[in-house]
């Protein structure tokens, strides 16, 4: 069961970082941070086609970083920042490691300087 949890967590981490790997998708998330927006509103912010914007949106949806609500012809998107938790937790594990390594380096340099 633990192995399945790790695999699921790893798959979610892959989806999240894959979605964040493209600058258009990161900018889409920034645009959705303060409020919801329609797909057409978001697409107007980019020098790419509506179809290309839609593909980027689908990647973000697949990663669980945004949600879509359909009302008639309007597709309204909202950010789901809580979905970044898996990525943040992964970074936090390594932050602790690097902080310890940097502290050890600092201590070594201080000893060498004396």
N, C-alpha and C positions, 0 to 999 in steps of 0.2 A: 504494500500500500504506500509506503514511504517513497519507493522508487517511482510509482505512478505520480505522486505529488511532485517529485523533483522533475519528472519528464514534463508534466503539465506546466509547471512553473517555468521550465526551460523553454517550452514552446511559446508560452506567453511572452517571455523575455525576448525571444527571437522576433516575434510579431511586433512587439513594441519598438525595439531598436530598429527593425527594418522599416517601420512606418516613420520613425523619426529621422531616418537616414537621408531623406530628401528635403531640400530647403523649401520647396513649395508646400509640402505637408506640414513642416514646422510653422510656416507662416499661416497656413490655414488654422492651425491650433491657436496661434496668437490672435487671429481675427475672431475666433470663437470664444476666447477667454472671457471677454466682458459680457457677451450676450449671444443669443441664438441668431442665426442668419439663414436666409434662403440660399440654395445652391447657386442660383443665378446672381445673387448679390456677391457671393464669394468669388465666383468666376470672373466677375467684372474687375476684380483687383489684380488679375494676372494677364500677362501677354501670351496666354495659351488658350486653346479652344475650350469650350464648355465640356466637350467629351474628355479632354485630357484632365481638366479639373475634376470631373466626375470619377475618373480612374484613381486619382490621388485620394479623393474622398472615400472611395471604396476600400482602399488600403487602410485608411485611418479607422473606418468602421470595422473592418476585419480584425484589427488589433484591439478593438474595444475602446478606442480613444475618443470617439464621437458617437453620438446617436442621431438617428434620423426619424422625424415624425412627418408622415405624409398626410396632407389635408388638401384633397382635391388635386390640383396640379402643383401645389406648393410642397416642396421638400425642405423642411426646416431642420437645421442641424444644430446640435449643442455639444460642447466639449464635455468630456468625462475625465477631469483631471485625476480623479481617484484611481484611474486605470494606470497611471504612471507609477503607482506604488511598487510594483514588481521591479521596475527599472531602478527606482530610487533605493530600494532595499539592497539590490545587487551592488550598486555604486557605494552605498554606505559600508558594506562589508569590506570593500577594497579601500575605502577612505581610511578606515581604522588601521589597516595594514600599512598604508603609505605614511600616515601620520606617525606611526611607531617607528618606521624605517627612517623618516626624516628626523625625528627626535634623537634616534641613535646616532645618526650622522652628525647632528648638531653637537651632541655630547662628545663625540670623537674629535670633532674639529676644535672644540673648546679645550679639550685635554691636550691636543697637539699644539695648540697656540700657547699654552702655559709653558 
